[in-house]
Amino acid sequence: MNGLEVVVLLVLALGGWYWMDSLSALELVRRLAQEACARDGVQLLDDTVVIERTRPTRDDDGRLSLARDCRFEFSVEGTDRQVGRLRLIARELVWLELTSRPRFHVINGGR
């Protein structure tokens, strides 16, 4: 195997890992959004959960991790659409915001 083949294989492996990790993170975001909506008595709107931004960051222990900023939509009365946002670092919820509510949930220091 020459150097180019090794690089291509590494890029493909990294891309596959990132894709699988993103799918796993999206499922976690869906679950967290559903729990937050249930807790606040609002309805999570199906198929509105998206990861808007992914970037490298350091976690509380100084390890390199991925931070994901996510958005979802929910309804208070069944006819409206509100936006909620949350941030994950690795698999840890850092902050969550439901815009129909005046409060802002800060978890673990709110990076």
C-alpha positions in Angstrom: 0.0 0.0 0.0 1.4 3.4 -0.9 1.0 6.6 1.1 -2.0 7.9 -0.8 -4.0 4.7 -0.2 -3.3 4.9 3.5 -4.5 8.5 3.6 -7.6 7.7 1.7 -8.4 4.8 4.0 -7.8 7.0 7.1 -10.1 9.7 5.7 -12.8 7.1 4.9 -12.5 5.6 8.4 -12.6 9.0 10.1 -15.7 10.0 7.9 -17.4 6.8 8.9 -16.7 7.3 12.6 -18.0 10.9 12.4 -21.2 9.8 10.6 -21.9 7.1 13.2 -21.1 9.4 16.1 -23.4 12.1 14.7 -26.3 9.7 14.3 -25.8 8.6 17.9 -25.6 12.2 19.1 -28.8 13.1 17.2 -30.7 10.3 19.0 -29.5 11.6 22.3 -30.6 15.1 21.4 -34.0 13.8 20.4 -34.3 12.1 23.8 -33.1 15.2 25.7 -35.5 17.4 23.8 -38.4 15.1 24.4 -37.7 14.9 28.1 -37.4 18.8 28.3 -40.7 19.2 26.4 -42.5 16.7 28.6 -41.1 18.3 31.8 -42.4 21.7 30.6 -45.7 20.4 29.3 -45.1 21.3 25.7 -45.1 19.1 22.6 -41.9 18.3 20.7 -42.6 18.5 16.9 -41.5 15.5 15.1 -38.5 15.6 12.7 -37.4 19.1 13.8 -34.3 18.1 15.8 -31.1 19.1 14.0 -27.5 19.5 14.8 -26.7 23.0 13.6 -23.0 23.2 14.4 -20.2 20.8 15.4 -16.8 21.9 16.5 -13.9 20.7 18.5 -13.6 21.8 22.1 -12.1 20.7 25.5 -14.3 19.1 28.1 -14.0 19.8 31.9 -11.1 17.3 32.1 -9.2 19.0 29.3 -9.8 16.2 26.8 -10.5 17.1 23.2 -14.3 16.5 22.5 -16.9 17.6 20.0 -19.4 20.4 21.0 -22.7 20.2 19.2 -25.2 23.1 19.1 -28.7 21.7 18.3 -32.1 23.1 17.6 -35.6 21.6 17.8 -39.1 22.9 17.5 -42.0 22.5 19.9 -45.6 23.7 20.4 -47.2 25.1 23.5 -50.8 25.1 22.2 -50.6 22.7 19.2 -50.9 25.5 16.6 -47.7 27.4 17.2 -44.0 26.7 16.7 -41.3 27.6 19.2 -37.6 27.0 19.0 -35.6 25.2 21.6 -31.8 24.9 21.6 -29.3 22.8 23.5 -25.6 22.1 23.5 -23.8 18.8 24.0 -20.1 18.4 24.7 -19.2 14.8 24.1 -22.4 13.2 25.4 -23.0 15.7 28.2 -25.8 18.3 28.1 -24.3 21.7 28.9 -27.3 24.0 28.4 -30.8 23.9 27.3 -33.2 26.7 26.3 -36.9 26.6 25.6 -37.8 30.0 24.1 -41.4 30.0 25.1 -40.3 30.0 28.7 -38.5 32.9 30.4 -36.0 30.7 32.1 -32.7 29.5 30.8 -31.5 26.1 32.1 -27.7 26.1 32.8 -26.1 22.8 33.4 -22.5 22.2 34.3 -21.3 25.8 34.0 -23.0 26.7 30.7 -20.1 26.9 28.3 
